[in-house]
């Protein structure tokens, strides 16, 4: 099976703390990997390194068999949806403008309409991005991530502050992208139930990786789930 | 009498140059405004004051030294800002005051203010020569072509730097390119509105247009239209009433901005506005 991502002995150190400590795992083509872990577990830090936004790490990260320190070409094959996209609230860009930003070649403009239809936002295409609801904006950013036909979709807890109906729609879109279009999905989430329903692989991260494997092996192991929930809860209490 | 002014060749040059500068300032300025860098144009203009003084003292055409000093200092300041994590507004203050300070010292050394200095401080659009006009048109053409070629990269990195980086856009190089283009635009525009009022042309038509336009291209076109109208009307009105063109141009732009605020307050613009 084609290995999409290979992370080997990844360690990321900040001056006073190890954000990621000796993490290794592999993602195969077609995997739907849910990365779970409490706040501050290092999920966003891990993604930043995978996306070449942070280059100060030890260990290696490979995409499609090539070390990302050697070539940045892999970025063309990746669609990334950030936790909460930050932009000027009155930025004069329509939905159409935003999705087009993701387009590597201007000639693929038909693709924009296609993707807007697929995500049920074609009616919003001439609206300004800042006037949409959180759920609608999120779909626009997924559309932007998908417009280049990426092989991998990376999503960083992208349901924060969004209504339940939009979340359900979002989950069904992800499921379809993975099962029908065979897009590899790497998705960090707080939502254990959703991970159980959607992902076929699970990675539990809390600075170190304390589980990585098939989703069923995780969710059928009560001890592991309990351990995770407790760890998560403690972190949660700690944060409040 | 009113139509007579269209027969003067200096008026043709002033209007043609003015329109080119209006277009240039609104396009380059929109990127600066959206990056929360509105006062950057002002800072470059003030640093160009040092360059103008240097040129006058050395007997070189002052705009050449102004281009050199303002572009180099803007690029250096951007580098320092990124490297040492200085905030945008503080770096603008440093750039702005160092240019003026340099200019004042050089003027002092070379025997005090002259008429030339005033024409650069307040603009002298009715005095542009044929060569000036050709230079203004060429620079406007070159910058517009660069913007068209790199449209997606410029827009994307302005919208969200991090995501642009992930999409493989060389965000840092694009940032320097914007600073470089802003430098050229500011010095080119000095002849129209002078050092002191440059940022008005960068900012006012754009903040006005953002209230009307939905998409980016639409906003650019609206901003250009307001800008061109202000400049042409400003030149004509100032000539007829014998007042300063720079001040008139900026006041007309502010008038359009004020009307827009009025329309918006009356609820006549749609919700996103």
HADDOCK unambig.tbl for C-alpha pairs under 7 A between the chains (distance, minus, plus):
assign (segid A and resid 51 and name CA) (segid B and resid 166 and name CA) 6.04 0.50 0.50
assign (segid A and resid 75 and name CA) (segid B and resid 166 and name CA) 6.47 0.50 0.50
assign (segid A and resid 75 and name CA) (segid B and resid 167 and name CA) 6.18 0.50 0.50
assign (segid A and resid 75 and name CA) (segid B and resid 168 and name CA) 6.20 0.50 0.50
assign (segid A and resid 76 and name CA) (segid B and resid 167 and name CA) 6.57 0.50 0.50
assign (segid A and resid 86 and name CA) (segid B and resid 160 and name CA) 6.71 0.50 0.50
assign (segid A and resid 87 and name CA) (segid B and resid 159 and name CA) 5.94 0.50 0.50
assign (segid A and resid 87 and name CA) (segid B and resid 160 and name CA) 6.06 0.50 0.50
assign (segid A and resid 91 and name CA) (segid B and resid 34 and name CA) 6.93 0.50 0.50
assign (segid A and resid 92 and name CA) (segid B and resid 210 and name CA) 6.11 0.50 0.50
assign (segid A and resid 92 and name CA) (segid B and resid 213 and name CA) 6.62 0.50 0.50
assign (segid A and resid 92 and name CA) (segid B and resid 214 and name CA) 5.56 0.50 0.50
assign (segid A and resid 92 and name CA) (segid B and resid 215 and name CA) 5.18 0.50 0.50
assign (segid A and resid 92 and name CA) (segid B and resid 216 and name CA) 5.14 0.50 0.50
assign (segid A and resid 92 and name CA) (segid B and resid 219 and name CA) 6.75 0.50 0.50
assign (segid A and resid 93 and name CA) (segid B and resid 214 and name CA) 6.36 0.50 0.50
assign (segid A and resid 93 and name CA) (segid B and resid 215 and name CA) 4.36 0.50 0.50
assign (segid A and resid 93 and name CA) (segid B and resid 216 and name CA) 5.03 0.50 0.50
assign (segid A and resid 94 and name CA) (segid B and resid 214 and name CA) 6.19 0.50 0.50
assign (segid A and resid 94 and name CA) (segid B and resid 215 and name CA) 4.76 0.50 0.50
assign (segid A and resid 97 and name CA) (segid B and resid 215 and name CA) 6.80 0.50 0.50
assign (segid A and resid 101 and name CA) (segid B and resid 152 and name CA) 5.99 0.50 0.50
assign (segid A and resid 101 and name CA) (segid B and resid 156 and name CA) 5.72 0.50 0.50
assign (segid A and resid 127 and name CA) (segid B and resid 214 and name CA) 6.97 0.50 0.50
assign (segid A and resid 128 and name CA) (segid B and resid 214 and name CA) 5.70 0.50 0.50
assign (segid A and resid 128 and name CA) (segid B and resid 215 and name CA) 6.78 0.50 0.50
assign (segid A and resid 131 and name CA) (segid B and resid 272 and name CA) 5.77 0.50 0.50
